[in-house]
Amino acid sequence: MIQFEKFTLANGLRVIVHQDTSTPMAIMNILYDVGARDEDPSRTGFAHLFEHLMFGGSVNIASYDEPLQMAGGENNAYTTNDVTNYYIQIPADNLETAFWLESDRMLSLAFSEKSLDVQRKVVSEEFKEHYLNKPYGDVWHKMRELAYKKHPYRWQTIGRDLSHIENANLEDVKNFFFKHYRPVNAIMVVAGNVTVEKVKALSEKWFGDIPAGEKYKRNLPQEPEQTEARKLEVKARVPLDAFYKCWHIYPRLDRRYYIVDLLSDILGGGGSSRLHQALVKEKKLFSNIECYHYGSTDAGLLCIDGKLVKGVTAAEAEKAVEEVLDTMRNAVVTEAELQKVKNKTESMMAFEDMSLMNRASSLAYYELLGDASWFNFELEKYASVTTEDILQESRNIFRQANSNTMYYLSDN
């Protein structure tokens, strides 16, 4: 069980303190309740652009990295379709430096045409390098557009179109910041060699006076149930033909999410998984194949993808994948096979929990989902999954009417 204490400042900033005296370090993790799904469809990529802008100097501090490095700290951030997360690791003795830096950029960024221009160029180059010019780089742009027709998971965090970032202006950027990056939309976790008293005092001192902002009310268009199979064939300059197939699954807080998580491991979790055994080792149709999902907050996708062995057609590959899925739909998995993936999940979670950084970000995320204490009950949810659950969900999910298939073919 991970122990922690919670309190909320008058401006709505939620603070979680997790004490671990076995380390001389402290972690500050600030999770903002904003991701790519919260963007205007005509102005996408903003949440990711902000991940870059947040390091470009704030209203009172010209350089973010320099004072942090002087205090022996390091930092990073990530943006997903659901959240934006910033984190600092620093010697516990220098914790106040983290409070000073993070509170100032929550108060206000140093908005300038120069800073925006620099970061806009950085993000545009990232878009070109990873999504336009890289082999298979546009796969998920195309797959998301195929699978989602209404929900803003239609686009990736990098954005839907390069022009959205290239045309981002200072007014748009300021509006996005003051709508989302406010105390009332943030959760701060301070973990490590810290006390609740000290964190309370520092939180009041550095964050207490920041205006609360308005609580962001999420009202996203819901994805209608898919009722017919969708297919797309792409030709591109890639070394090997590839096969991608996705099915709609459940939101993060649905019990069936845990069933699907274990199901994906049975199918594609490593060398002993069903897809790898049948299609890579035995039939030698794929050079590699995986089954996974994105763990998204709203209803996400379960995906199977792999690169084909030269000479194998995409239709042959798809037929072989369907044969493996047939066995999942028609026969109950053994208790031993289910227990194996449960054990793997448990050991992976235990390994992740050894990291103070992971504990801090997990506490923040579960608090965002509803309550940080849910972090302590994850294993029970996996343990409750039965072989009958796996059979039922295999039938529910792996229906052709729920499927999105892409043949990504080499035109070399």
Buried (B, 14 or more C-beta within 10 A) or exposed (E): EBEBBBBEBEBBBBBBBBBBEEBEBBBBBBBBBBBBBBBEEEBBBBBBBBBBBBBBBBEEBEEBEEBBEEBEBEBEBEBBBBBBBBBBBBBBEBBBBBBBBBBBBBBBBBBEEEBBEBBBEBBBEBBEEEBEEEBBBBBBBBBBBBBBEEBBBBBBBBBBBBEBBBEBEEEBBBEBBBBBBBBBBBBBBBBBBBBBEBBBEBBBEBBBEBEBBEEBEEEEEEBEEBEEEBEBEBEBEBEBBBBBBBBBBBEBEEEBBBBBBBBBBBBBBEEEBBBBEBBBEEBEBBBBBBBBBBEBBBBBBBBBBBBBBEEBBBEBBBEBBBEBBEEBBEEBBEEEBBEBBBEBBBEEBEEEEEEBBBBBBBBBBBBBBEEBBBBBEBEEBBEEBEBEBBBBBBEBBBBEEBBBBBBBBBEE
